[in-house]
Amino acid sequence: MLSPSSQLFDDFCRRLAKELPAVIVSVNYRLAPEHRCPASYEDGVDVLKFLDENPPANADLTRCYIVGDSAGGNIAHHVTARAGEHNFTNLNIAGVIPIQPYFGGEERTESESQLAGAPLVSVERTDWCWKAFLPEGSDRDHPAANVFGPKSSDVSGLKFPKSLVFMGGFDPLRDWQVSYCEGLKDNGKEVKVVDYPNAMHSFYAFPELPESTLFMRELQDFIYPQ
């Protein structure tokens, strides 16, 4: 259901390609639980390396943006962080755009408590997803989930581009996204936050919603600044 070939994601990527406009590369990364963390991160970096070594004729690799929604927002962060350790020849990561990124931790946040039964990302479902994704024996404070948590290493010296992070008021993961943005700022990274108070998780997949239109404009302004 969550592969690049699914109707939902194919439609979303086609919309991005048309309305931004941009060349979109949708990665068919390995999925958990068959392939646990860090398989999806490794696949993302491998795609960047492949593009760097085989630059497409119709794409400007000097202005590459790493974009991901939900779990893909988590992957976008970790792929960007890992890519910062690699010296590319043709490719330059100009920015990273986590859209309602999937982060977590052992602590129960206020947004998780208030929106525990929300569709798509209920607390019960989120807990199961972390168990399926994280390395065997890990808890939710693993750095893959809790990027700036108690088990994370210092990232202040990490090469990391500017970020545009989207959040929604009816997303149980919102407080974790707020903490993520604060962590970026505390470590000297440039981040712009766009918070839609009435948006649920995955609002951007529904073009008829007003927030979805605003979302597209924010993307355009970030990628093509005046």
Protein Blocks (a to p, Z undefined) as FASTA:
>chain_A
ZZmkbmklmmmmmmmmmmmpccdddddddddfklgcfklmmmmmmmmmmmmmmccfkbcf
klccdddehjlmmmmmmmmmmmmmpccfkbccfbdcdehiacddfbdcfklmmmmmgghi
afklmmmmmmmmmcghiafkbfklmmmlmkbccfklpccddddddddfklfklmmmmmmm
mmmmmnopacdddddfkbcehklmmmkbmklmmmmmmmmmmmmcZZ
